[in-house]
Amino acid sequence: KGFASVNPLFWKPARDALTREFTGQRCYGYLSFEAFVDAAAACNAGRAAPEDYDGVLPTVATTAGATAILEAGRRSLDASGRTMELVYADAAAETPVGIRALDFS
């Protein structure tokens, strides 16, 4: 059957009908890659730091919480629905540092 794009707005590999040039530059998949490459170049050149992109790009700081929730869900399913708890370094921390299974027996 081959490859099929399920979302042409993410990436449009087709050429412009008139000019025959690549036209995918304004699709959000291309824009996401472009933003990441621009940020990496700015960090490598010393004009920015990775934390400058927290809340703007999907950095570790902005995705760690959601990733931990998904991982806790997977572990819960693997453990027949056992309750999992996200562990934080302290009460003010926003990023989980671990996951532990709870025992209510």
Summary of the structure (lengths in Angstrom):
residues: 105
radius of gyration: 20.5
end to end distance: 51.9
largest distance: 69.9
contacts: 206
relative contact order: 0.08
helix: 41%
strand: 11%
